[in-house]
């Protein structure tokens, strides 16, 4: 009964049996897993692989930090921001974290509005999310510029262990690349939602079925993952 309902709702014909069915699923925009679409399943697999990569980076960072005999730079001193004559520890990082976590809220509301077919509000919320993501990347670029001007390099820094610069630039740069890619795709999906491509079933990138706003949800999965990873980076790099 569930299969019949699904077929009637999406307009997808019955899946062939055996290997032909498997090949049909994986070579088209059908369902590779029961109740999970091909696109969503692929995003989960991608996020799982990305979790391993970030996990390996953070393990390498912890190993380098705990094995070095040279004192590790003090985060409160290194990441402090001068306001007038006063150095405020972690002020910029706190603002960056607030901006990125806030973007998760706007992304969640964009997904909700997408499933309600409120395409203009969904597009606006995705544009706000993209703006917050771009703001985060801009502040990260400012942080990099500040540290480089103070002498931090991948091979050394003025405050202690040489591994600090290499691990910092590698991990935050990899995360910043993810945020940048997310901003680009947010703009693409928001444009399609605003134009109503998902309502008319316009053939093209991410838009193969009429009335399918699942791409907005898949975009949300990616964005929430990027935000979650930042929480771990924040804890390991700036609070430890």
C-alpha positions in Angstrom: 0.0 0.0 0.0 2.9 2.3 0.9 4.5 1.6 -2.4 1.3 2.4 -4.3 0.8 5.7 -2.5 4.4 6.7 -3.2 4.0 5.9 -6.9 0.8 7.9 -7.2 2.3 10.9 -5.4 5.5 11.2 -7.3 4.5 9.9 -10.6 7.3 7.3 -10.6 6.4 4.0 -12.2 6.9 0.6 -10.5 10.5 -0.3 -10.1 11.8 -3.4 -12.1 12.8 -6.4 -10.1 16.4 -7.5 -9.4 19.5 -5.9 -10.8 17.5 -3.9 -13.4 15.7 -2.2 -10.5 19.0 -1.4 -8.7 20.5 -0.1 -11.9 17.4 2.0 -12.5 17.5 3.5 -9.1 21.2 4.5 -9.2 21.1 5.8 -12.7 18.1 8.0 -12.3 16.5 10.3 -9.8 14.5 7.6 -8.1 14.7 6.1 -4.7 17.8 4.1 -3.8 16.6 3.2 -0.3 13.1 2.7 1.1 11.5 6.0 2.0 14.8 7.8 1.3 15.4 9.6 -2.0 18.6 9.1 -4.0 19.6 12.7 -3.5 19.2 12.6 0.3 21.0 9.3 0.6 23.9 10.6 -1.4 24.2 13.6 0.8 24.2 11.5 4.0 27.0 9.3 2.5 28.9 12.5 1.6 28.5 13.9 5.1 29.6 10.6 6.6 32.8 10.6 4.6 33.4 14.3 5.5 32.9 13.4 9.1 35.8 11.0 8.9 38.0 13.6 7.2 37.3 16.3 9.9 37.7 13.6 12.6 41.2 12.7 11.3 42.2 16.4 11.1 41.1 16.9 14.7 42.8 13.7 15.9 46.0 14.9 14.2 45.7 18.3 15.9 45.2 16.6 19.3 48.2 14.3 18.7 50.4 17.2 17.7 49.3 19.3 20.6 49.8 16.6 23.3 53.1 15.3 21.9 55.0 18.6 21.5 57.4 19.5 24.3 57.2 23.2 23.3 54.4 25.3 25.0 51.3 25.7 22.9 50.2 29.3 22.2 47.6 30.7 24.5 44.2 31.0 22.6 43.1 34.0 24.7 46.3 35.8 23.7 46.5 34.7 20.1 42.9 35.2 19.2 42.3 38.3 21.2 40.9 41.4 19.4 41.9 44.9 20.4 39.0 47.3 21.2 40.7 50.6 21.9 43.6 49.8 24.1 42.0 46.7 25.6 42.5 43.2 24.2 39.2 41.2 24.4 39.9 37.5 24.3 38.0 35.5 21.7 35.7 38.5 20.8 36.0 37.9 17.0 35.5 34.1 17.4 32.4 34.6 19.5 30.9 36.8 16.9 31.8 34.3 14.1 30.2 31.5 16.1 27.0 33.5 16.7 26.7 34.4 13.0 27.2 30.7 11.9 24.8 29.3 14.5 22.2 31.9 13.6 22.5 30.8 10.0 21.4 27.3 11.0 18.1 28.8 12.3 17.4 30.7 9.1 18.2 27.6 7.1 15.8 25.5 9.1 13.1 28.1 8.5 13.9 28.1 4.8 13.3 24.3 4.7 10.0 24.6 6.5 8.8 27.4 4.1 9.9 25.2 1.2 7.7 22.3 2.2 4.9 24.8 2.7 5.4 25.9 -0.9 6.0 29.4 0.3 8.8 29.8 -2.3 9.5 33.5 -1.9 9.9 33.3 1.9 12.0 30.2 1.5 14.3 31.9 -1.1 14.6 35.0 1.2 15.6 32.9 4.2 18.2 31.0 2.1 19.6 34.4 0.9 19.8 35.5 4.5 21.6 32.2 5.3 24.0 32.8 2.5 24.7 36.3 3.7 25.4 35.1 7.2 27.7 32.4 5.7 29.5 35.0 3.6 29.9 37.2 6.7 31.5 34.3 8.5 34.0 33.7 5.7 34.8 37.4 5.6 35.5 37.4 9.3 37.6 34.3 8.9 39.6 36.0 6.2 40.2 38.9 8.6 41.3 36.5 11.3 43.8 34.9 8.9 45.1 38.3 7.8 45.6 39.4 11.4 47.5 36.2 12.4 49.7 36.3 9.2 50.5 40.0 9.9 51.6 39.0 13.5 54.0 36.3 12.1 51.9 33.1 12.2 53.0 30.7 9.4 52.4 27.0 8.8 56.0 26.4 9.8 56.2 28.6 12.9 54.8 31.4 15.0 56.0 33.9 17.7 54.3 32.2 20.6 55.3 28.6 20.8 54.8 25.2 19.1 55.5 25.3 15.4 52.6 22.9 14.7 50.1 25.5 15.7 50.1 27.4 12.4 50.0 24.3 10.2 47.0 22.7 12.0 45.2 26.0 12.4 45.4 27.0 8.7 44.6 23.4 7.5 41.5 22.8 9.6 39.9 26.3 9.5 40.8 26.6 5.8 39.1 23.3 5.1 36.1 24.3 7.0 36.0 27.8 5.4 36.0 26.1 2.0 33.0 24.1 3.0 31.2 27.3 4.0 32.1 29.0 0.8 30.8 26.1 -1.3 27.7 26.1 0.8 27.1 29.8 0.1 27.5 29.3 -3.6 24.9 26.4 -3.7 22.6 28.4 -1.4 22.5 31.2 -4.0 21.9 28.6 -6.8 19.0 26.9 -5.0 17.5 30.2 -3.8 17.4 31.5 -7.4 15.6 28.3 -8.5 13.1 28.5 -5.6 12.4 32.2 -6.3 11.8 31.5 -10.0 9.5 28.7 -9.2 11.5 26.0 -11.0 10.4 23.4 -8.5 6.7 24.2 -9.0 6.8 23.8 -12.8 9.2 20.9 -12.9 11.8 22.8 -14.9 14.5 20.3 -16.1 17.9 21.1 -14.9 20.4 21.0 -12.1 18.6 19.9 -8.9 15.1 20.4 -10.5 13.9 17.2 -12.1 10.4 16.8 -10.6 7.5 19.1 -10.3 6.7 20.2 -6.7 9.8 18.6 -5.2 11.4 20.9 -2.7 13.7 18.2 -1.4 16.7 20.0 -2.7 16.1 22.7 -0.1 16.2 20.1 2.6 19.3 18.5 1.2 20.9 21.9 1.2 19.9 22.3 4.8 21.5 19.0 5.8 24.8 20.2 4.4 24.6 23.6 6.1 23.7 22.1 9.5 26.7 19.7 9.1 29.0 22.7 8.4 27.7 24.4 11.5 28.1 21.3 13.7 31.7 20.9 12.6 32.4 24.5 13.6 31.3 23.7 17.1 34.0 21.1 17.4 36.6 23.3 15.9 35.6 26.1 18.2 35.9 23.8 21.3 39.2 22.3 20.2 41.0 25.3 18.9 39.7 28.3 20.8 38.6 26.9 24.2 41.2 24.1 24.8 
